[in-house]
């Protein structure tokens, strides 16, 4: 079971930049990523910090597999938006 929370999003005309965290096996690991989609559908690429990768490994998990699963869930829309989040557009419109 993995919980994903997006805390910040800056959406552009081609790509969006997201920040948030996952909770897996009691660990809260922060990520940053890029969300984009045009031809071929939606896609997301997230990255964990070195500290987060280390903590994920300490739980016996593969950070790349955790990231891949999180990316899949985000594309499916299986995430929460933090109540404090204020998604923004790069052109300044809301």
PyMOL Python script that loads the backbone (N, CA, C, O; Angstrom):
from pymol import cmd

cmd.read_pdbstr("""\
ATOM      1  N   UNK A   1       0.852  -1.187   0.000  1.00  0.00           N
ATOM      2  CA  UNK A   1       0.000   0.000   0.000  1.00  0.00           C
ATOM      3  C   UNK A   1       0.887   1.236   0.000  1.00  0.00           C
ATOM      4  O   UNK A   1       1.834   1.332   0.781  1.00  0.00           O
ATOM      5  N   UNK A   2       0.581   2.155  -0.859  1.00  0.00           N
ATOM      6  CA  UNK A   2       1.350   3.394  -0.963  1.00  0.00           C
ATOM      7  C   UNK A   2       0.381   4.563  -1.014  1.00  0.00           C
ATOM      8  O   UNK A   2      -0.612   4.526  -1.740  1.00  0.00           O
ATOM      9  N   UNK A   3       0.672   5.588  -0.250  1.00  0.00           N
ATOM     10  CA  UNK A   3      -0.100   6.821  -0.256  1.00  0.00           C
ATOM     11  C   UNK A   3       0.771   7.881  -0.919  1.00  0.00           C
ATOM     12  O   UNK A   3       1.957   7.994  -0.609  1.00  0.00           O
ATOM     13  N   UNK A   4       0.192   8.649  -1.821  1.00  0.00           N
ATOM     14  CA  UNK A   4       0.929   9.690  -2.534  1.00  0.00           C
ATOM     15  C   UNK A   4       0.225  11.014  -2.309  1.00  0.00           C
ATOM     16  O   UNK A   4      -0.994  11.114  -2.455  1.00  0.00           O
ATOM     17  N   UNK A   5       1.005  12.038  -1.950  1.00  0.00           N
ATOM     18  CA  UNK A   5       0.462  13.367  -1.714  1.00  0.00           C
ATOM     19  C   UNK A   5       1.270  14.369  -2.546  1.00  0.00           C
ATOM     20  O   UNK A   5       2.495  14.429  -2.442  1.00  0.00           O
ATOM     21  N   UNK A   6       0.571  15.152  -3.368  1.00  0.00           N
ATOM     22  CA  UNK A   6       1.199  16.219  -4.137  1.00  0.00           C
ATOM     23  C   UNK A   6       0.989  17.514  -3.363  1.00  0.00           C
ATOM     24  O   UNK A   6      -0.139  17.896  -3.051  1.00  0.00           O
ATOM     25  N   UNK A   7       2.112  18.185  -3.058  1.00  0.00           N
ATOM     26  CA  UNK A   7       2.059  19.414  -2.259  1.00  0.00           C
ATOM     27  C   UNK A   7       2.193  20.675  -3.104  1.00  0.00           C
ATOM     28  O   UNK A   7       1.748  21.747  -2.695  1.00  0.00           O
ATOM     29  N   UNK A   8       2.800  20.552  -4.273  1.00  0.00           N
ATOM     30  CA  UNK A   8       3.032  21.732  -5.112  1.00  0.00           C
ATOM     31  C   UNK A   8       3.027  21.296  -6.565  1.00  0.00           C
ATOM     32  O   UNK A   8       3.543  20.231  -6.905  1.00  0.00           O
ATOM     33  N   UNK A   9       2.444  22.120  -7.418  1.00  0.00           N
ATOM     34  CA  UNK A   9       2.427  21.825  -8.849  1.00  0.00           C
ATOM     35  C   UNK A   9       2.494  23.131  -9.622  1.00  0.00           C
ATOM     36  O   UNK A   9       1.735  24.063  -9.355  1.00  0.00           O
ATOM     37  N   UNK A  10       3.399  23.190 -10.571  1.00  0.00           N
ATOM     38  CA  UNK A  10       3.511  24.318 -11.491  1.00  0.00           C
ATOM     39  C   UNK A  10       3.265  23.749 -12.874  1.00  0.00           C
ATOM     40  O   UNK A  10       4.089  23.003 -13.404  1.00  0.00           O
ATOM     41  N   UNK A  11       2.133  24.103 -13.457  1.00  0.00           N
ATOM     42  CA  UNK A  11       1.734  23.518 -14.726  1.00  0.00           C
ATOM     43  C   UNK A  11       2.071  24.456 -15.883  1.00  0.00           C
ATOM     44  O   UNK A  11       1.730  25.639 -15.863  1.00  0.00           O
ATOM     45  N   UNK A  12       2.738  23.910 -16.877  1.00  0.00           N
ATOM     46  CA  UNK A  12       3.071  24.662 -18.081  1.00  0.00           C
ATOM     47  C   UNK A  12       2.251  24.157 -19.257  1.00  0.00           C
ATOM     48  O   UNK A  12       1.387  23.295 -19.101  1.00  0.00           O
ATOM     49  N   UNK A  13       2.528  24.700 -20.433  1.00  0.00           N
ATOM     50  CA  UNK A  13       1.776  24.300 -21.620  1.00  0.00           C
ATOM     51  C   UNK A  13       2.165  22.910 -22.104  1.00  0.00           C
ATOM     52  O   UNK A  13       1.371  22.246 -22.771  1.00  0.00           O
ATOM     53  N   UNK A  14       3.373  22.460 -21.779  1.00  0.00           N
ATOM     54  CA  UNK A  14       3.836  21.145 -22.214  1.00  0.00           C
ATOM     55  C   UNK A  14       4.063  20.205 -21.042  1.00  0.00           C
ATOM     56  O   UNK A  14       3.779  19.012 -21.145  1.00  0.00           O
ATOM     57  N   UNK A  15       4.566  20.719 -19.940  1.00  0.00           N
ATOM     58  CA  UNK A  15       4.898  19.872 -18.796  1.00  0.00           C
ATOM     59  C   UNK A  15       4.528  20.580 -17.496  1.00  0.00           C
ATOM     60  O   UNK A  15       4.376  21.800 -17.440  1.00  0.00           O
ATOM     61  N   UNK A  16       4.392  19.776 -16.470  1.00  0.00           N
ATOM     62  CA  UNK A  16       4.145  20.305 -15.135  1.00  0.00           C
ATOM     63  C   UNK A  16       5.208  19.793 -14.188  1.00  0.00           C
ATOM     64  O   UNK A  16       5.712  18.682 -14.350  1.00  0.00           O
ATOM     65  N   UNK A  17       5.549  20.599 -13.205  1.00  0.00           N
ATOM     66  CA  UNK A  17       6.541  20.218 -12.210  1.00  0.00           C
ATOM     67  C   UNK A  17       5.809  19.998 -10.898  1.00  0.00           C
ATOM     68  O   UNK A  17       5.045  20.855 -10.453  1.00  0.00           O
ATOM     69  N   UNK A  18       6.043  18.846 -10.281  1.00  0.00           N
ATOM     70  CA  UNK A  18       5.325  18.507  -9.063  1.00  0.00           C
ATOM     71  C   UNK A  18       6.311  18.187  -7.934  1.00  0.00           C
ATOM     72  O   UNK A  18       7.428  17.726  -8.170  1.00  0.00           O
ATOM     73  N   UNK A  19       5.865  18.443  -6.719  1.00  0.00           N
ATOM     74  CA  UNK A  19       6.616  18.089  -5.516  1.00  0.00           C
ATOM     75  C   UNK A  19       5.632  17.467  -4.545  1.00  0.00           C
ATOM     76  O   UNK A  19       4.469  17.864  -4.475  1.00  0.00           O
ATOM     77  N   UNK A  20       6.110  16.493  -3.803  1.00  0.00           N
ATOM     78  CA  UNK A  20       5.249  15.860  -2.824  1.00  0.00           C
ATOM     79  C   UNK A  20       5.988  14.777  -2.082  1.00  0.00           C
ATOM     80  O   UNK A  20       7.214  14.799  -1.968  1.00  0.00           O
ATOM     81  N   UNK A  21       5.221  13.824  -1.576  1.00  0.00           N
ATOM     82  CA  UNK A  21       5.838  12.717  -0.854  1.00  0.00           C
ATOM     83  C   UNK A  21       4.987  11.465  -1.006  1.00  0.00           C
ATOM     84  O   UNK A  21       3.797  11.522  -1.313  1.00  0.00           O
ATOM     85  N   UNK A  22       5.639  10.340  -0.781  1.00  0.00           N
ATOM     86  CA  UNK A  22       4.946   9.068  -0.709  1.00  0.00           C
ATOM     87  C   UNK A  22       5.064   8.563   0.724  1.00  0.00           C
ATOM     88  O   UNK A  22       5.994   8.924   1.446  1.00  0.00           O
ATOM     89  N   UNK A  23       4.124   7.734   1.123  1.00  0.00           N
ATOM     90  CA  UNK A  23       4.224   7.027   2.391  1.00  0.00           C
ATOM     91  C   UNK A  23       4.121   5.550   2.051  1.00  0.00           C
ATOM     92  O   UNK A  23       3.108   5.087   1.526  1.00  0.00           O
ATOM     93  N   UNK A  24       5.190   4.815   2.360  1.00  0.00           N
ATOM     94  CA  UNK A  24       5.225   3.382   2.094  1.00  0.00           C
ATOM     95  C   UNK A  24       5.918   2.702   3.271  1.00  0.00           C
ATOM     96  O   UNK A  24       7.003   3.111   3.684  1.00  0.00           O
ATOM     97  N   UNK A  25       5.287   1.670   3.802  1.00  0.00           N
ATOM     98  CA  UNK A  25       5.805   0.930   4.959  1.00  0.00           C
ATOM     99  C   UNK A  25       6.220   1.866   6.103  1.00  0.00           C
ATOM    100  O   UNK A  25       7.259   1.670   6.734  1.00  0.00           O
ATOM    101  N   UNK A  26       5.397   2.876   6.356  1.00  0.00           N
ATOM    102  CA  UNK A  26       5.653   3.802   7.452  1.00  0.00           C
ATOM    103  C   UNK A  26       6.680   4.878   7.167  1.00  0.00           C
ATOM    104  O   UNK A  26       6.940   5.731   8.015  1.00  0.00           O
ATOM    105  N   UNK A  27       7.270   4.846   5.973  1.00  0.00           N
ATOM    106  CA  UNK A  27       8.284   5.828   5.592  1.00  0.00           C
ATOM    107  C   UNK A  27       7.654   6.925   4.746  1.00  0.00           C
ATOM    108  O   UNK A  27       6.902   6.651   3.811  1.00  0.00           O
ATOM    109  N   UNK A  28       7.967   8.157   5.085  1.00  0.00           N
ATOM    110  CA  UNK A  28       7.541   9.306   4.278  1.00  0.00           C
ATOM    111  C   UNK A  28       8.758   9.770   3.483  1.00  0.00           C
ATOM    112  O   UNK A  28       9.734  10.248   4.061  1.00  0.00           O
ATOM    113  N   UNK A  29       8.702   9.630   2.158  1.00  0.00           N
ATOM    114  CA  UNK A  29       9.827   9.984   1.287  1.00  0.00           C
ATOM    115  C   UNK A  29       9.398  11.052   0.295  1.00  0.00           C
ATOM    116  O   UNK A  29       8.436  10.874  -0.453  1.00  0.00           O
ATOM    117  N   UNK A  30      10.120  12.156   0.297  1.00  0.00           N
ATOM    118  CA  UNK A  30       9.808  13.283  -0.577  1.00  0.00           C
ATOM    119  C   UNK A  30      10.286  13.009  -1.999  1.00  0.00           C
ATOM    120  O   UNK A  30      11.265  12.295  -2.215  1.00  0.00           O
ATOM    121  N   UNK A  31       9.572  13.593  -2.967  1.00  0.00           N
ATOM    122  CA  UNK A  31       9.969  13.469  -4.365  1.00  0.00           C
ATOM    123  C   UNK A  31       9.730  14.780  -5.099  1.00  0.00           C
ATOM    124  O   UNK A  31       8.960  15.634  -4.660  1.00  0.00           O
ATOM    125  N   UNK A  32      10.407  14.910  -6.218  1.00  0.00           N
ATOM    126  CA  UNK A  32      10.155  15.967  -7.189  1.00  0.00           C
ATOM    127  C   UNK A  32       9.972  15.273  -8.523  1.00  0.00           C
ATOM    128  O   UNK A  32      10.553  14.214  -8.759  1.00  0.00           O
ATOM    129  N   UNK A  33       9.166  15.863  -9.402  1.00  0.00           N
ATOM    130  CA  UNK A  33       8.948  15.191 -10.663  1.00  0.00           C
ATOM    131  C   UNK A  33       8.422  16.102 -11.751  1.00  0.00           C
ATOM    132  O   UNK A  33       8.135  17.281 -11.542  1.00  0.00           O
ATOM    133  N   UNK A  34       8.310  15.502 -12.918  1.00  0.00           N
ATOM    134  CA  UNK A  34       7.789  16.175 -14.101  1.00  0.00           C
ATOM    135  C   UNK A  34       6.612  15.351 -14.605  1.00  0.00           C
ATOM    136  O   UNK A  34       6.699  14.129 -14.717  1.00  0.00           O
ATOM    137  N   UNK A  35       5.519  16.028 -14.906  1.00  0.00           N
ATOM    138  CA  UNK A  35       4.346  15.384 -15.483  1.00  0.00           C
ATOM    139  C   UNK A  35       4.126  15.989 -16.866  1.00  0.00           C
ATOM    140  O   UNK A  35       4.141  17.209 -17.032  1.00  0.00           O
ATOM    141  N   UNK A  36       3.924  15.131 -17.842  1.00  0.00           N
ATOM    142  CA  UNK A  36       3.739  15.626 -19.204  1.00  0.00           C
ATOM    143  C   UNK A  36       2.882  14.641 -19.977  1.00  0.00           C
ATOM    144  O   UNK A  36       2.713  13.490 -19.575  1.00  0.00           O
ATOM    145  N   UNK A  37       2.360  15.099 -21.061  1.00  0.00           N
ATOM    146  CA  UNK A  37       1.567  14.202 -21.886  1.00  0.00           C
ATOM    147  C   UNK A  37       1.017  14.903 -23.102  1.00  0.00           C
ATOM    148  O   UNK A  37       0.444  15.988 -23.003  1.00  0.00           O
ATOM    149  N   UNK A  38       1.183  14.317 -24.183  1.00  0.00           N
ATOM    150  CA  UNK A  38       0.612  14.746 -25.455  1.00  0.00           C
ATOM    151  C   UNK A  38       0.363  13.484 -26.261  1.00  0.00           C
ATOM    152  O   UNK A  38      -0.584  12.747 -25.986  1.00  0.00           O
ATOM    153  N   UNK A  39       1.192  13.233 -27.239  1.00  0.00           N
ATOM    154  CA  UNK A  39       1.076  12.027 -28.057  1.00  0.00           C
ATOM    155  C   UNK A  39       1.523  10.831 -27.239  1.00  0.00           C
ATOM    156  O   UNK A  39       2.573  10.868 -26.596  1.00  0.00           O
ATOM    157  N   UNK A  40       0.743   9.788 -27.261  1.00  0.00           N
ATOM    158  CA  UNK A  40       1.096   8.590 -26.515  1.00  0.00           C
ATOM    159  C   UNK A  40       0.567   8.569 -25.093  1.00  0.00           C
ATOM    160  O   UNK A  40       0.772   7.585 -24.383  1.00  0.00           O
ATOM    161  N   UNK A  41      -0.099   9.612 -24.659  1.00  0.00           N
ATOM    162  CA  UNK A  41      -0.713   9.611 -23.335  1.00  0.00           C
ATOM    163  C   UNK A  41       0.077  10.350 -22.278  1.00  0.00           C
ATOM    164  O   UNK A  41       1.067  11.023 -22.563  1.00  0.00           O
ATOM    165  N   UNK A  42      -0.380  10.208 -21.069  1.00  0.00           N
ATOM    166  CA  UNK A  42       0.203  10.898 -19.920  1.00  0.00           C
ATOM    167  C   UNK A  42       1.423  10.145 -19.406  1.00  0.00           C
ATOM    168  O   UNK A  42       1.516   8.925 -19.540  1.00  0.00           O
ATOM    169  N   UNK A  43       2.350  10.883 -18.822  1.00  0.00           N
ATOM    170  CA  UNK A  43       3.528  10.273 -18.241  1.00  0.00           C
ATOM    171  C   UNK A  43       4.014  11.130 -17.083  1.00  0.00           C
ATOM    172  O   UNK A  43       3.795  12.341 -17.051  1.00  0.00           O
ATOM    173  N   UNK A  44       4.674  10.484 -16.138  1.00  0.00           N
ATOM    174  CA  UNK A  44       5.229  11.161 -14.968  1.00  0.00           C
ATOM    175  C   UNK A  44       6.591  10.561 -14.681  1.00  0.00           C
ATOM    176  O   UNK A  44       6.782   9.350 -14.793  1.00  0.00           O
ATOM    177  N   UNK A  45       7.526  11.401 -14.314  1.00  0.00           N
ATOM    178  CA  UNK A  45       8.847  10.931 -13.904  1.00  0.00           C
ATOM    179  C   UNK A  45       9.174  11.596 -12.572  1.00  0.00           C
ATOM    180  O   UNK A  45       9.258  12.821 -12.489  1.00  0.00           O
ATOM    181  N   UNK A  46       9.358  10.782 -11.527  1.00  0.00           N
ATOM    182  CA  UNK A  46       9.699  11.345 -10.226  1.00  0.00           C
ATOM    183  C   UNK A  46      11.093  10.901  -9.819  1.00  0.00           C
ATOM    184  O   UNK A  46      11.600   9.875 -10.272  1.00  0.00           O
ATOM    185  N   UNK A  47      11.695  11.700  -8.953  1.00  0.00           N
ATOM    186  CA  UNK A  47      13.032  11.411  -8.423  1.00  0.00           C
ATOM    187  C   UNK A  47      13.005  11.586  -6.911  1.00  0.00           C
ATOM    188  O   UNK A  47      12.381  12.506  -6.383  1.00  0.00           O
ATOM    189  N   UNK A  48      13.693  10.684  -6.234  1.00  0.00           N
ATOM    190  CA  UNK A  48      13.878  10.786  -4.789  1.00  0.00           C
ATOM    191  C   UNK A  48      15.260  11.356  -4.506  1.00  0.00           C
ATOM    192  O   UNK A  48      16.184  11.167  -5.297  1.00  0.00           O
ATOM    193  N   UNK A  49      15.407  12.046  -3.392  1.00  0.00           N
ATOM    194  CA  UNK A  49      16.719  12.516  -2.954  1.00  0.00           C
ATOM    195  C   UNK A  49      17.564  11.308  -2.547  1.00  0.00           C
ATOM    196  O   UNK A  49      17.034  10.214  -2.351  1.00  0.00           O
ATOM    197  N   UNK A  50      18.868  11.505  -2.423  1.00  0.00           N
ATOM    198  CA  UNK A  50      19.767  10.430  -1.995  1.00  0.00           C
ATOM    199  C   UNK A  50      19.364   9.927  -0.606  1.00  0.00           C
ATOM    200  O   UNK A  50      19.417   8.726  -0.341  1.00  0.00           O
ATOM    201  N   UNK A  51      18.966  10.835   0.270  1.00  0.00           N
ATOM    202  CA  UNK A  51      18.542  10.461   1.627  1.00  0.00           C
ATOM    203  C   UNK A  51      17.283   9.590   1.580  1.00  0.00           C
ATOM    204  O   UNK A  51      17.187   8.595   2.299  1.00  0.00           O
ATOM    205  N   UNK A  52      16.324   9.965   0.738  1.00  0.00           N
ATOM    206  CA  UNK A  52      15.091   9.186   0.607  1.00  0.00           C
ATOM    207  C   UNK A  52      15.387   7.810   0.012  1.00  0.00           C
ATOM    208  O   UNK A  52      14.829   6.807   0.457  1.00  0.00           O
ATOM    209  N   UNK A  53      16.263   7.762  -0.992  1.00  0.00           N
ATOM    210  CA  UNK A  53      16.632   6.466  -1.590  1.00  0.00           C
ATOM    211  C   UNK A  53      17.251   5.546  -0.540  1.00  0.00           C
ATOM    212  O   UNK A  53      16.953   4.353  -0.486  1.00  0.00           O
ATOM    213  N   UNK A  54      18.105   6.116   0.280  1.00  0.00           N
ATOM    214  CA  UNK A  54      18.764   5.327   1.327  1.00  0.00           C
ATOM    215  C   UNK A  54      17.723   4.774   2.308  1.00  0.00           C
ATOM    216  O   UNK A  54      17.786   3.605   2.687  1.00  0.00           O
ATOM    217  N   UNK A  55      16.780   5.606   2.711  1.00  0.00           N
ATOM    218  CA  UNK A  55      15.743   5.175   3.655  1.00  0.00           C
ATOM    219  C   UNK A  55      14.852   4.097   3.033  1.00  0.00           C
ATOM    220  O   UNK A  55      14.436   3.166   3.724  1.00  0.00           O
ATOM    221  N   UNK A  56      14.559   4.213   1.751  1.00  0.00           N
ATOM    222  CA  UNK A  56      13.757   3.206   1.059  1.00  0.00           C
ATOM    223  C   UNK A  56      14.514   1.876   1.027  1.00  0.00           C
ATOM    224  O   UNK A  56      13.938   0.818   1.277  1.00  0.00           O
ATOM    225  N   UNK A  57      15.811   1.945   0.717  1.00  0.00           N
ATOM    226  CA  UNK A  57      16.633   0.728   0.689  1.00  0.00           C
ATOM    227  C   UNK A  57      16.696   0.065   2.067  1.00  0.00           C
ATOM    228  O   UNK A  57      16.705  -1.162   2.166  1.00  0.00           O
ATOM    229  N   UNK A  58      16.741   0.875   3.129  1.00  0.00           N
ATOM    230  CA  UNK A  58      16.800   0.327   4.492  1.00  0.00           C
ATOM    231  C   UNK A  58      15.549  -0.473   4.833  1.00  0.00           C
ATOM    232  O   UNK A  58      15.578  -1.313   5.732  1.00  0.00           O
ATOM    233  N   UNK A  59      14.471  -0.225   4.136  1.00  0.00           N
ATOM    234  CA  UNK A  59      13.233  -0.976   4.358  1.00  0.00           C
ATOM    235  C   UNK A  59      13.160  -2.212   3.454  1.00  0.00           C
ATOM    236  O   UNK A  59      12.135  -2.890   3.384  1.00  0.00           O
ATOM    237  N   UNK A  60      14.273  -2.486   2.765  1.00  0.00           N
ATOM    238  CA  UNK A  60      14.330  -3.662   1.909  1.00  0.00           C
ATOM    239  C   UNK A  60      13.623  -3.491   0.577  1.00  0.00           C
ATOM    240  O   UNK A  60      13.304  -4.475  -0.091  1.00  0.00           O
ATOM    241  N   UNK A  61      13.375  -2.244   0.187  1.00  0.00           N
ATOM    242  CA  UNK A  61      12.692  -1.954  -1.072  1.00  0.00           C
ATOM    243  C   UNK A  61      13.677  -1.390  -2.089  1.00  0.00           C
ATOM    244  O   UNK A  61      14.706  -0.821  -1.724  1.00  0.00           O
ATOM    245  N   UNK A  62      13.356  -1.553  -3.346  1.00  0.00           N
ATOM    246  CA  UNK A  62      14.161  -1.005  -4.432  1.00  0.00           C
ATOM    247  C   UNK A  62      13.614   0.387  -4.780  1.00  0.00           C
ATOM    248  O   UNK A  62      12.461   0.498  -5.197  1.00  0.00           O
ATOM    249  N   UNK A  63      14.414   1.453  -4.620  1.00  0.00           N
ATOM    250  CA  UNK A  63      13.920   2.805  -4.895  1.00  0.00           C
ATOM    251  C   UNK A  63      13.393   2.991  -6.316  1.00  0.00           C
ATOM    252  O   UNK A  63      12.434   3.733  -6.524  1.00  0.00           O
ATOM    253  N   UNK A  64      14.007   2.327  -7.292  1.00  0.00           N
ATOM    254  CA  UNK A  64      13.533   2.449  -8.670  1.00  0.00           C
ATOM    255  C   UNK A  64      12.157   1.812  -8.849  1.00  0.00           C
ATOM    256  O   UNK A  64      11.307   2.348  -9.560  1.00  0.00           O
ATOM    257  N   UNK A  65      11.942   0.669  -8.203  1.00  0.00           N
ATOM    258  CA  UNK A  65      10.636   0.015  -8.279  1.00  0.00           C
ATOM    259  C   UNK A  65       9.571   0.825  -7.549  1.00  0.00           C
ATOM    260  O   UNK A  65       8.431   0.915  -8.006  1.00  0.00           O
ATOM    261  N   UNK A  66       9.942   1.412  -6.418  1.00  0.00           N
ATOM    262  CA  UNK A  66       9.011   2.260  -5.671  1.00  0.00           C
ATOM    263  C   UNK A  66       8.627   3.473  -6.532  1.00  0.00           C
ATOM    264  O   UNK A  66       7.452   3.830  -6.613  1.00  0.00           O
ATOM    265  N   UNK A  67       9.611   4.097  -7.166  1.00  0.00           N
ATOM    266  CA  UNK A  67       9.345   5.254  -8.033  1.00  0.00           C
ATOM    267  C   UNK A  67       8.451   4.852  -9.200  1.00  0.00           C
ATOM    268  O   UNK A  67       7.509   5.568  -9.539  1.00  0.00           O
ATOM    269  N   UNK A  68       8.742   3.717  -9.807  1.00  0.00           N
ATOM    270  CA  UNK A  68       7.944   3.252 -10.947  1.00  0.00           C
ATOM    271  C   UNK A  68       6.484   3.022 -10.532  1.00  0.00           C
ATOM    272  O   UNK A  68       5.562   3.402 -11.254  1.00  0.00           O
ATOM    273  N   UNK A  69       6.284   2.404  -9.379  1.00  0.00           N
ATOM    274  CA  UNK A  69       4.922   2.163  -8.890  1.00  0.00           C
ATOM    275  C   UNK A  69       4.217   3.492  -8.588  1.00  0.00           C
ATOM    276  O   UNK A  69       3.045   3.664  -8.923  1.00  0.00           O
ATOM    277  N   UNK A  70       4.925   4.420  -7.961  1.00  0.00           N
ATOM    278  CA  UNK A  70       4.339   5.735  -7.652  1.00  0.00           C
ATOM    279  C   UNK A  70       3.960   6.470  -8.935  1.00  0.00           C
ATOM    280  O   UNK A  70       2.892   7.076  -9.015  1.00  0.00           O
ATOM    281  N   UNK A  71       4.825   6.416  -9.927  1.00  0.00           N
ATOM    282  CA  UNK A  71       4.542   7.072 -11.211  1.00  0.00           C
ATOM    283  C   UNK A  71       3.274   6.495 -11.839  1.00  0.00           C
ATOM    284  O   UNK A  71       2.434   7.233 -12.354  1.00  0.00           O
ATOM    285  N   UNK A  72       3.147   5.177 -11.791  1.00  0.00           N
ATOM    286  CA  UNK A  72       1.959   4.514 -12.339  1.00  0.00           C
ATOM    287  C   UNK A  72       0.698   4.992 -11.621  1.00  0.00           C
ATOM    288  O   UNK A  72      -0.310   5.291 -12.261  1.00  0.00           O
ATOM    289  N   UNK A  73       0.756   5.064 -10.294  1.00  0.00           N
ATOM    290  CA  UNK A  73      -0.398   5.512  -9.522  1.00  0.00           C
ATOM    291  C   UNK A  73      -0.747   6.966  -9.825  1.00  0.00           C
ATOM    292  O   UNK A  73      -1.924   7.316  -9.913  1.00  0.00           O
ATOM    293  N   UNK A  74       0.265   7.811  -9.985  1.00  0.00           N
ATOM    294  CA  UNK A  74       0.004   9.228 -10.292  1.00  0.00           C
ATOM    295  C   UNK A  74      -0.685   9.349 -11.646  1.00  0.00           C
ATOM    296  O   UNK A  74      -1.651  10.100 -11.779  1.00  0.00           O
ATOM    297  N   UNK A  75      -0.201   8.620 -12.657  1.00  0.00           N
ATOM    298  CA  UNK A  75      -0.822   8.658 -13.985  1.00  0.00           C
ATOM    299  C   UNK A  75      -2.278   8.192 -13.899  1.00  0.00           C
ATOM    300  O   UNK A  75      -3.142   8.723 -14.597  1.00  0.00           O
ATOM    301  N   UNK A  76      -2.549   7.208 -13.050  1.00  0.00           N
ATOM    302  CA  UNK A  76      -3.918   6.722 -12.868  1.00  0.00           C
ATOM    303  C   UNK A  76      -4.795   7.699 -12.085  1.00  0.00           C
ATOM    304  O   UNK A  76      -6.018   7.560 -12.063  1.00  0.00           O
ATOM    305  N   UNK A  77      -4.170   8.683 -11.443  1.00  0.00           N
ATOM    306  CA  UNK A  77      -4.929   9.630 -10.633  1.00  0.00           C
ATOM    307  C   UNK A  77      -5.109   9.185  -9.193  1.00  0.00           C
ATOM    308  O   UNK A  77      -5.949   9.726  -8.473  1.00  0.00           O
ATOM    309  N   UNK A  78      -4.321   8.198  -8.768  1.00  0.00           N
ATOM    310  CA  UNK A  78      -4.425   7.668  -7.411  1.00  0.00           C
ATOM    311  C   UNK A  78      -3.457   8.416  -6.493  1.00  0.00           C
ATOM    312  O   UNK A  78      -2.426   7.876  -6.092  1.00  0.00           O
ATOM    313  N   UNK A  79      -3.794   9.645  -6.170  1.00  0.00           N
ATOM    314  CA  UNK A  79      -3.002  10.471  -5.266  1.00  0.00           C
ATOM    315  C   UNK A  79      -3.911  11.514  -4.649  1.00  0.00           C
ATOM    316  O   UNK A  79      -5.036  11.732  -5.098  1.00  0.00           O
ATOM    317  N   UNK A  80      -3.399  12.153  -3.608  1.00  0.00           N
ATOM    318  CA  UNK A  80      -4.148  13.226  -2.960  1.00  0.00           C
ATOM    319  C   UNK A  80      -3.419  14.544  -3.184  1.00  0.00           C
ATOM    320  O   UNK A  80      -2.201  14.578  -3.352  1.00  0.00           O
ATOM    321  N   UNK A  81      -4.167  15.596  -3.182  1.00  0.00           N
ATOM    322  CA  UNK A  81      -3.600  16.943  -3.220  1.00  0.00           C
ATOM    323  C   UNK A  81      -3.618  17.458  -1.781  1.00  0.00           C
ATOM    324  O   UNK A  81      -4.664  17.451  -1.133  1.00  0.00           O
ATOM    325  N   UNK A  82      -2.476  17.899  -1.287  1.00  0.00           N
ATOM    326  CA  UNK A  82      -2.409  18.423   0.077  1.00  0.00           C
ATOM    327  C   UNK A  82      -3.354  19.620   0.213  1.00  0.00           C
ATOM    328  O   UNK A  82      -3.454  20.431  -0.708  1.00  0.00           O
ATOM    329  N   UNK A  83      -4.049  19.740   1.352  1.00  0.00           N
ATOM    330  CA  UNK A  83      -4.959  20.871   1.543  1.00  0.00           C
ATOM    331  C   UNK A  83      -4.269  22.226   1.374  1.00  0.00           C
ATOM    332  O   UNK A  83      -4.900  23.203   0.970  1.00  0.00           O
ATOM    333  N   UNK A  84      -2.983  22.277   1.681  1.00  0.00           N
ATOM    334  CA  UNK A  84      -2.241  23.539   1.570  1.00  0.00           C
ATOM    335  C   UNK A  84      -1.732  23.801   0.149  1.00  0.00           C
ATOM    336  O   UNK A  84      -1.197  24.875  -0.123  1.00  0.00           O
ATOM    337  N   UNK A  85      -1.891  22.843  -0.747  1.00  0.00           N
ATOM    338  CA  UNK A  85      -1.362  22.981  -2.112  1.00  0.00           C
ATOM    339  C   UNK A  85      -2.144  24.029  -2.891  1.00  0.00           C
ATOM    340  O   UNK A  85      -3.361  24.156  -2.761  1.00  0.00           O
ATOM    341  N   UNK A  86      -1.411  24.768  -3.698  1.00  0.00           N
ATOM    342  CA  UNK A  86      -2.008  25.749  -4.590  1.00  0.00           C
ATOM    343  C   UNK A  86      -1.411  25.537  -5.973  1.00  0.00           C
ATOM    344  O   UNK A  86      -0.415  26.171  -6.322  1.00  0.00           O
ATOM    345  N   UNK A  87      -2.018  24.640  -6.774  1.00  0.00           N
ATOM    346  CA  UNK A  87      -1.485  24.428  -8.123  1.00  0.00           C
ATOM    347  C   UNK A  87      -1.432  25.741  -8.888  1.00  0.00           C
ATOM    348  O   UNK A  87      -2.359  26.548  -8.826  1.00  0.00           O
ATOM    349  N   UNK A  88      -0.341  25.943  -9.607  1.00  0.00           N
ATOM    350  CA  UNK A  88      -0.113  27.190 -10.339  1.00  0.00           C
ATOM    351  C   UNK A  88       0.152  26.887 -11.803  1.00  0.00           C
ATOM    352  O   UNK A  88       0.534  25.773 -12.160  1.00  0.00           O
ATOM    353  N   UNK A  89      -0.055  27.888 -12.645  1.00  0.00           N
ATOM    354  CA  UNK A  89       0.288  27.780 -14.063  1.00  0.00           C
ATOM    355  C   UNK A  89       1.439  28.728 -14.323  1.00  0.00           C
ATOM    356  O   UNK A  89       1.533  29.786 -13.701  1.00  0.00           O
ATOM    357  N   UNK A  90       2.321  28.349 -15.246  1.00  0.00           N
ATOM    358  CA  UNK A  90       3.485  29.192 -15.513  1.00  0.00           C
ATOM    359  C   UNK A  90       3.110  30.524 -16.144  1.00  0.00           C
ATOM    360  O   UNK A  90       3.898  31.468 -16.090  1.00  0.00           O
ATOM    361  N   UNK A  91       1.907  30.626 -16.750  1.00  0.00           N
ATOM    362  CA  UNK A  91       1.482  31.888 -17.335  1.00  0.00           C
ATOM    363  C   UNK A  91       0.797  32.800 -16.314  1.00  0.00           C
ATOM    364  O   UNK A  91       0.342  33.893 -16.650  1.00  0.00           O
ATOM    365  N   UNK A  92       0.730  32.329 -15.050  1.00  0.00           N
ATOM    366  CA  UNK A  92       0.180  33.141 -13.970  1.00  0.00           C
ATOM    367  C   UNK A  92      -1.327  33.055 -13.825  1.00  0.00           C
ATOM    368  O   UNK A  92      -1.874  33.577 -12.853  1.00  0.00           O
ATOM    369  N   UNK A  93      -2.023  32.409 -14.766  1.00  0.00           N
ATOM    370  CA  UNK A  93      -3.468  32.267 -14.655  1.00  0.00           C
ATOM    371  C   UNK A  93      -3.794  31.157 -13.669  1.00  0.00           C
ATOM    372  O   UNK A  93      -2.988  30.248 -13.470  1.00  0.00           O
ATOM    373  N   UNK A  94      -4.949  31.218 -13.061  1.00  0.00           N
ATOM    374  CA  UNK A  94      -5.386  30.177 -12.121  1.00  0.00           C
ATOM    375  C   UNK A  94      -6.448  29.316 -12.710  1.00  0.00           C
ATOM    376  O   UNK A  94      -6.927  28.391 -12.054  1.00  0.00           O
TER     377      UNK A  94
END
""", "prot")
cmd.dss("prot")
cmd.show_as("cartoon", "prot")
cmd.util.cbc("prot")
cmd.orient("prot")
